Amino acid sequence: MTGSSRLRPGALALALGALLASMVAGLLAGAADIAPGGVVLQLLDWLPLVSADSGLAPVERNLLLELRLPRVLLGALVGGLLAVAGAAYQGVFRNPLADPYLLGAAAGAGLTTTAAIVFLKGNGEALVIPVAAFTGAVGGVLLAYALGNVAGRGGGTATLVLAGVAVSSFLTAVQTFVQQLGVDELERIYAWILGDVGGGWGQITLAAPYAAVSVGVLLLHGRLLDVLSVGDDEAASLGLRAARVRLAVLLAASLATAAAVAVSGLIGFVGIVVPHVVRRLAGGSYRIVLPLSLLGGAAFLVLADVLARTVLAPAELPIGVVTAFVGAPFFVAVLRMTRQAGA
């Protein structure tokens, strides 16, 4: 673990390489075999000022362009958003276990999105769902934070985690009640709950503006999160308004979570696994953790989707099941390390 607070070109190149490799694997994975050379040439042909004959049949080109490419891009977008949001929450709360799913953000977004699906029945969802998901995500986090404060500041990590679990359980129960009001939409709701990145170009277009705003804000706050990590009093002595920074980061992280949840459903553990791996490999500065978590989360979820498509082929696992298999043991390990560090 390095003490440098600057992102090294080598680390950035490695992360970009991992993302590129995972995306190529995602484009090649599937029931229909497409020649790897043809895939590469077709991708080059789509670049401006580049002309290449891929040799792919029209059916293969349509499969690549309309199914596999948007699936890979959506997986990368959602994974990056969840990972960078998890890293941001950890910085805001100075808590290594903070995560969009543990803090109630995903449960809140899930409740409001389910309500939009049930009550709107397809009318104006493209406009309403992102707003509903954002409102639910922010509300879930604020409830968890308020409950943690009521329980007492001395509880530390355990108090915040328990508050997040309590809020998530309550919001999930309400979501279950709401979905029973829309029996006709149950299949769609359950598919959304289990997680899916096969939504196509429309879902990418829907999430992209919110992703750009949230990621931009979070990356610009990396240095300020480093200052906050030394404590509020020290930050104030340097002229930093801690409350304002926390609010901006909290809103941006919740917007990132909401955008991801709105287009992919509930996919857990990305926000814990990826930032911790990044810290172990590259250092603890948020100027490093945030951008590398963005890239690492994108690569991680694309690879998880490849596993979901291939492990039981031709059947397909929900992607949330794959991330849970990886993330649940990892969360236990992180919890043990956190308790030992606090002992």
FENUR-V43317 format. One record per residue. N is the residue number from 1. SS is DSSP state (alpha for helix, beta for strand, coil for the rest). NEAR is the number of other ideal C-beta (glycine too) atoms within 10 Angstrom. D_LAST is the distance of its C-alpha to the last C-alpha in Angstrom with 2 decimals. Layout:
n ss near d_last
N SS NEAR D_LAST
N SS NEAR D_LAST
This chain:
n ss near d_last
1 coil 8 21.81
2 coil 13 24.23
3 coil 7 23.99
4 coil 12 27.29
5 coil 14 27.57
6 coil 11 30.90
7 coil 19 31.74
8 coil 13 33.42
9 alpha 8 36.69
10 alpha 9 35.68
11 alpha 20 32.59
12 alpha 15 34.78
13 alpha 10 37.53
14 alpha 16 35.25
15 alpha 22 33.97
16 alpha 13 37.56
17 alpha 12 38.72
18 alpha 17 36.22
19 alpha 22 37.36
20 alpha 12 41.00
21 alpha 13 40.64
22 alpha 23 38.98
23 alpha 22 41.76
24 alpha 16 44.46
25 alpha 16 42.95
26 alpha 24 42.99
27 alpha 21 46.62
28 alpha 16 47.65
29 coil 20 45.91
30 coil 18 48.06
31 coil 10 50.77
32 coil 10 53.49
33 coil 8 53.50
34 coil 20 54.17
35 coil 14 54.91
36 alpha 11 52.02
37 alpha 11 54.63
38 alpha 18 56.19
39 alpha 19 52.90
40 alpha 15 52.28
41 alpha 16 55.88
42 alpha 22 55.78
43 alpha 17 52.69
44 alpha 12 54.50
45 alpha 14 57.58
46 alpha 12 55.69
47 coil 9 54.85
48 coil 4 57.24
49 coil 4 60.08
50 coil 10 59.24
51 coil 7 61.58
52 coil 14 60.80
53 coil 9 62.37
54 coil 20 59.67
55 coil 11 62.19
56 coil 20 60.31
57 coil 11 62.37
58 alpha 7 62.33
59 alpha 9 60.37
60 alpha 18 57.70
61 alpha 15 57.54
62 alpha 11 57.16
63 alpha 17 54.42
64 alpha 23 52.54
65 alpha 14 53.16
66 alpha 12 52.93
67 alpha 14 50.25
68 alpha 21 48.05
69 alpha 21 47.79
70 alpha 19 46.82
71 alpha 24 44.33
72 alpha 24 42.63
73 alpha 20 42.72
74 alpha 27 41.36
75 alpha 29 38.51
76 alpha 25 37.66
77 alpha 25 37.94
78 alpha 34 35.73
79 alpha 34 33.05
80 alpha 28 32.97
81 alpha 33 32.80
82 alpha 36 29.92
83 alpha 33 27.84
84 alpha 34 28.59
85 alpha 37 27.95
86 alpha 32 24.51
87 alpha 33 23.68
88 alpha 33 25.19
89 alpha 28 23.28
90 alpha 26 19.97
91 alpha 27 21.33
92 alpha 24 22.65
93 alpha 20 19.57
94 coil 16 17.13
95 coil 20 15.41
96 coil 17 15.27
97 coil 21 16.27
98 coil 28 19.28
99 coil 29 22.47
100 coil 36 26.07
101 coil 26 25.82
102 coil 27 22.52
103 coil 38 23.54
104 coil 32 26.97
105 alpha 39 29.08
106 alpha 31 30.53
107 alpha 32 31.12
108 alpha 34 32.88
109 alpha 31 34.94
110 alpha 30 35.70
111 alpha 29 37.03
112 alpha 27 39.28
113 alpha 28 40.50
114 alpha 26 41.36
115 alpha 20 43.23
116 alpha 23 45.14
117 alpha 21 46.12
118 alpha 20 47.26
119 alpha 13 49.18
120 alpha 16 50.59
121 coil 11 51.68
122 coil 9 52.08
123 coil 8 53.66
124 coil 9 52.12
125 alpha 16 48.77
126 alpha 12 48.58
127 alpha 11 48.40
128 alpha 18 46.53
129 alpha 22 43.69
130 alpha 23 41.87
131 alpha 14 42.14
132 alpha 23 41.04
133 alpha 29 38.05
134 alpha 25 36.97
135 alpha 16 37.39
136 alpha 30 35.37
137 alpha 35 32.52
138 alpha 21 32.25
139 alpha 20 32.63
140 alpha 29 29.88
141 alpha 28 27.31
142 alpha 17 28.48
143 alpha 21 28.26
144 alpha 28 24.66
145 alpha 20 23.72
146 alpha 12 25.78
147 alpha 18 24.35
148 alpha 24 20.78
149 alpha 13 21.98
150 alpha 9 23.85
151 alpha 15 20.86
152 coil 9 19.12
153 alpha 8 17.29
154 alpha 6 14.23
155 alpha 14 13.38
156 alpha 14 12.43
157 alpha 18 12.41
158 alpha 15 12.91
159 alpha 18 15.76
160 alpha 23 17.55
161 alpha 21 17.45
162 alpha 16 18.78
163 alpha 23 21.35
164 alpha 30 22.46
165 alpha 16 22.87
166 alpha 16 24.85
167 alpha 26 27.06
168 alpha 23 27.65
169 alpha 12 28.66
170 alpha 16 31.01
171 alpha 24 32.60
172 alpha 19 33.04
173 alpha 12 34.79
174 alpha 16 37.08
175 alpha 23 37.75
176 alpha 13 38.80
177 alpha 11 41.19
178 alpha 19 42.65
179 alpha 22 43.28
180 alpha 11 45.19
181 coil 11 47.54
182 coil 17 48.52
183 alpha 10 49.32
184 alpha 8 51.50
185 alpha 18 48.56
186 alpha 12 46.15
187 alpha 9 46.65
188 alpha 15 45.94
189 alpha 22 42.87
190 alpha 12 41.35
191 alpha 13 42.07
192 alpha 22 40.30
193 alpha 19 37.23
194 coil 15 36.82
195 coil 25 37.00
196 coil 23 39.92
197 coil 29 40.78
198 coil 18 44.46
199 coil 19 45.71
200 coil 16 47.95
201 alpha 13 49.06
202 alpha 12 49.26
203 alpha 22 45.52
204 alpha 20 44.86
205 alpha 12 47.32
206 alpha 20 45.69
207 alpha 25 42.13
208 alpha 14 43.04
209 alpha 11 43.76
210 alpha 21 40.53
211 alpha 22 38.58
212 alpha 11 40.31
213 alpha 14 39.56
214 alpha 26 35.88
215 alpha 23 35.11
216 alpha 11 37.13
217 alpha 17 35.26
218 alpha 27 31.80
219 alpha 16 32.79
220 alpha 13 34.29
221 coil 24 31.04
222 alpha 21 28.89
223 alpha 13 29.19
224 alpha 21 28.55
225 alpha 23 25.28
226 alpha 18 24.24
227 alpha 18 25.18
228 alpha 21 23.28
229 coil 15 20.04
230 coil 12 20.10
231 coil 12 20.30
232 alpha 14 23.26
233 alpha 8 24.49
234 alpha 13 24.75
235 alpha 18 26.39
236 alpha 12 28.83
237 alpha 10 29.75
238 coil 8 30.81
239 coil 7 32.97
240 coil 16 30.96
241 coil 13 31.19
242 alpha 17 27.77
243 alpha 9 29.05
244 alpha 10 31.98
245 alpha 18 30.04
246 alpha 19 27.57
247 alpha 12 30.61
248 alpha 17 32.46
249 alpha 25 29.64
250 alpha 21 28.87
251 alpha 16 32.58
252 alpha 23 33.05
253 alpha 32 30.15
254 alpha 29 31.51
255 alpha 24 34.98
256 alpha 34 33.84
257 alpha 34 32.23
258 alpha 32 35.37
259 alpha 30 37.67
260 alpha 37 35.90
261 alpha 33 35.78
262 alpha 31 39.39
263 alpha 29 40.81
264 alpha 26 38.63
265 coil 24 37.11
266 coil 22 33.54
267 coil 31 31.86
268 coil 21 28.13
269 coil 26 25.10
270 alpha 32 26.88
271 alpha 35 24.89
272 alpha 28 21.54
273 alpha 24 22.79
274 alpha 30 24.92
275 alpha 30 22.90
276 alpha 22 19.93
277 alpha 17 22.51
278 alpha 25 24.16
279 alpha 20 21.11
280 alpha 10 20.54
281 alpha 15 24.24
282 alpha 24 25.46
283 coil 21 22.85
284 coil 17 20.93
285 coil 20 23.84
286 alpha 28 25.22
287 alpha 19 28.67
288 alpha 25 27.88
289 alpha 29 25.64
290 alpha 26 28.11
291 alpha 23 31.31
292 alpha 26 29.87
293 alpha 34 28.16
294 alpha 27 31.60
295 alpha 25 33.31
296 alpha 28 30.70
297 alpha 31 30.57
298 alpha 30 34.36
299 alpha 26 34.55
300 alpha 28 31.93
301 alpha 34 33.77
302 alpha 30 37.16
303 alpha 22 36.11
304 alpha 28 34.65
305 alpha 31 38.05
306 alpha 22 39.84
307 alpha 17 37.99
308 alpha 26 38.79
309 alpha 22 42.45
310 alpha 15 42.81
311 coil 13 40.72
312 coil 10 43.14
313 coil 12 46.11
314 coil 8 48.48
315 coil 8 46.15
316 coil 15 43.26
317 coil 19 39.67
318 coil 18 38.17
319 alpha 26 35.99
320 alpha 22 33.17
321 alpha 16 33.06
322 alpha 22 32.61
323 alpha 25 29.74
324 alpha 17 28.01
325 alpha 15 28.43
326 alpha 16 26.70
327 alpha 24 24.16
328 alpha 13 22.83
329 alpha 11 21.34
330 alpha 16 20.09
331 alpha 20 18.33
332 alpha 10 16.57
333 alpha 11 15.47
334 alpha 17 14.25
335 alpha 16 12.34
336 alpha 10 10.57
337 alpha 12 9.91
338 alpha 17 8.69
339 alpha 11 6.16
340 alpha 8 5.10
341 alpha 9 5.54
342 alpha 9 3.81
343 coil 5 0.00
